[in-house]
Amino acid sequence: MSSTDVAGGAIAAAPGGAAATAGVRLVVVVGVALLDVPPLTARTAAEGGAADADAAAAAAAPPVRVLLAQRPPGKANAGLWEFPGGKVDAGETPEAALVRELAEELSIDVEPSDLRPLSFVSYSYPTFHLLMPLYVCSRWRGSPVGAEGQAVVWATAEGVGAYPLTPADVPLVPAVLAAMRRRGEEPEA
């Protein structure tokens, strides 16, 4: 059984399917693929025919990067990396939870209107079942830092694989990489 993500890719159902989660606590969390997108002028040559210097500058432009956060010691999956986010509180929308979590965890301010649904994952851990919508965001105020002591790193599409991800984050990688490729090819919104 699989579901289709917003980007059109397939997301695998949780291991064991619905039968494996009967009587297991459901935890809803929300995550974000926070994308650092260089300005269009740094990524592409000017319209109407570019000079060689413009083409060389475009070829050397920095790539789109995604922010990863490391799970801190003492927490489940300690030492593994994840897309930042957190639990959705009772009565809270996923977008409101993400705005709150990003302020708490990364010391950045995000407007709900800057969050775009990207994908989701449904994953069974031994003691709970996790449902996580993943949003993409490339506009925020402030500089992301590990405000709760967690390590954070900007990774290129080629570099994401160097960071061991939590089991629930792994199925989200293809959608994130596709979003990174698309954002590298289009102007900033």
Residue pairs with C-beta under 8 A, 6 or more apart in sequence:
1 13
1 17
2 10
2 11
2 12
2 13
3 10
3 11
3 13
3 120
3 122
4 10
4 11
5 11
5 118
5 119
5 120
5 175
6 117
6 118
6 119
6 175
7 118
7 119
7 175
7 178
7 179
9 119
9 174
9 175
9 178
11 119
11 120
11 121
11 122
11 171
11 172
11 175
12 171
13 122
14 20
14 21
14 122
14 123
14 124
14 129
15 123
15 124
16 124
20 124
21 124
21 129
24 124
24 127
24 128
24 129
25 127
25 128
25 129
26 128
26 129
26 131
27 87
27 128
27 129
27 130
27 131
28 87
28 88
28 94
28 130
28 131
28 132
29 85
29 86
29 87
29 88
29 130
29 131
29 132
30 85
30 86
30 88
30 94
30 95
30 97
30 98
30 101
30 132
30 133
30 134
30 135
31 82
31 83
31 84
31 85
31 98
31 132
31 133
31 134
31 135
31 169
31 172
32 83
32 84
32 85
32 98
32 102
32 110
32 115
32 134
32 135
32 136
32 137
33 66
33 83
33 118
33 134
33 135
33 136
33 137
33 172
33 175
33 176
33 179
33 180
34 66
34 67
34 83
34 84
34 102
34 106
34 137
34 138
34 140
34 144
35 64
35 65
35 66
35 136
35 137
35 138
35 179
35 180
35 183
36 64
36 65
36 66
36 67
36 138
36 154
37 64
37 138
37 183
37 184
37 188
38 61
38 62
38 63
38 64
39 188
40 187
40 188
42 57
42 58
42 61
42 62
43 58
43 61
43 184
44 58
45 54
45 55
45 57
45 58
46 54
50 58
63 156
63 157
63 184
64 156
64 157
64 180
64 181
64 183
64 184
65 154
65 155
65 156
65 180
66 83
66 154
66 155
66 157
66 160
66 176
66 180
67 83
67 84
67 106
67 144
67 152
67 153
67 154
67 155
68 81
68 82
68 83
68 84
68 152
68 153
68 154
68 155
68 160
68 163
68 165
69 81
69 82
69 83
69 84
69 105
69 106
69 146
69 150
69 151
69 152
70 79
70 80
70 81
70 82
70 146
70 150
70 151
70 152
70 153
71 77
71 78
71 79
71 80
71 81
71 82
71 150
71 166
72 78
72 148
72 149
72 150
73 79
76 125
77 166
77 167
79 164
80 164
80 165
80 166
81 153
81 163
81 164
81 165
81 166
81 169
82 165
82 166
82 168
82 169
83 134
83 169
83 172
83 176
84 101
84 102
84 105
84 106
84 144
84 152
85 97
85 98
85 101
85 102
85 105
85 132
85 134
86 97
86 100
86 101
86 104
86 105
87 97
87 101
88 94
88 97
89 97
92 100
94 133
94 135
95 112
95 115
95 135
96 112
98 110
98 115
98 135
99 109
99 110
99 111
99 112
99 115
102 108
102 109
102 110
102 140
103 109
103 110
104 147
104 148
105 146
105 147
105 148
105 150
106 142
106 144
106 145
106 146
106 147
106 152
107 142
107 143
107 144
107 145
107 147
108 140
108 141
108 142
108 143
108 144
109 140
109 141
109 142
110 137
110 139
110 140
110 141
111 139
114 137
114 138
114 139
114 140
115 135
115 136
115 137
116 135
116 136
116 137
117 133
117 134
117 135
118 134
118 135
118 136
118 175
118 176
118 179
119 133
119 134
119 172
119 175
119 176
120 131
120 132
120 133
120 134
121 130
121 131
121 132
121 134
121 168
121 169
121 171
121 172
122 129
122 130
122 131
123 129
123 130
123 132
123 167
123 168
123 171
124 130
125 167
125 168
130 168
132 168
132 172
134 172
134 175
134 176
136 176
136 179
136 183
138 183
138 188
138 189
139 189
144 152
145 152
146 152
153 163
155 162
155 163
157 177
157 180
157 181
160 173
160 176
160 177
165 173
